[in-house]
């Protein structure tokens, strides 16, 4: 059974803190994605990665960075958390080629920045 | 880049009725159109998809239609049940050579509520 896990379901951080959100997939997928989900705005892509040590900016990369040192792990970093980064964060993975770009999502991390 | 618009943002139906969610896209090169369902407390999950060489696809009570000329695709759910209540997202992508590495462009979502 395919699985994408995220390190925390709920997280509360203070303004200015450095925050790490971890995502691990066990499907040997090449592609990994970070989204944030806000009411009325849907799923907005922050960053994605198509290989180890590779990254691409999505639609809203400002205030975020990512790290992919191993194929199975993709980390989202908030260098200095701000209240407008309070949101639900979703990680996903997919494989390249084979005619299917189905993305498998983790359960999400609800981050609150106070 | 691709722009996907989704309507309505909320939809309430009585159990047993049909529900229709509509999406439009802007990039004529898009050729893959998946639909995801997100239940409360979970991540989105693929429920059905359609490719541009097909006009309609069905899977039990769920069907998707595609009109490439109008750049329009829709999700149809028949005989709705309370467990169909969820947020539904449409998406568009380009598969094949030169594709953007599996990136999906999502609509903003539709909250479907099915009343018993």
Contacts between the chains, C-beta under 8 A, distances in Angstrom:
chain1	res1	chain2	res2	distance
A	4	B	43	7.4
A	31	B	101	6.0
A	31	B	102	4.8
A	33	B	103	7.8
A	40	B	9	7.0
A	40	B	108	6.7
A	41	B	108	6.3
A	42	B	6	7.7
A	42	B	89	6.6
A	42	B	106	5.4
A	42	B	107	6.2
A	42	B	108	3.6
A	42	B	109	4.7
A	43	B	44	7.3
A	43	B	89	6.5
A	43	B	106	4.5
A	43	B	109	7.6
A	45	B	103	7.2
A	48	B	101	7.4
A	48	B	103	6.5
A	50	B	101	4.5
A	50	B	102	7.7
A	56	B	101	7.7
A	90	B	43	5.6
A	90	B	44	7.5
A	92	B	43	7.4
A	94	B	102	4.7
A	95	B	102	7.8
A	96	B	101	6.5
A	96	B	102	6.2
A	99	B	95	6.5
A	101	B	32	6.3
A	101	B	34	7.7
A	101	B	93	5.5
A	101	B	95	6.2
A	101	B	99	7.9
A	101	B	102	4.1
A	101	B	104	6.7
A	102	B	34	6.9
A	102	B	46	5.0
A	102	B	49	7.5
A	103	B	44	7.9
A	103	B	46	7.5
A	103	B	102	7.3
A	103	B	104	6.1
A	105	B	43	3.0
A	105	B	44	5.1
A	105	B	45	6.9
A	106	B	43	5.4
A	107	B	41	7.1
A	107	B	42	5.9
A	107	B	43	5.4
A	108	B	42	7.8
A	108	B	43	5.7
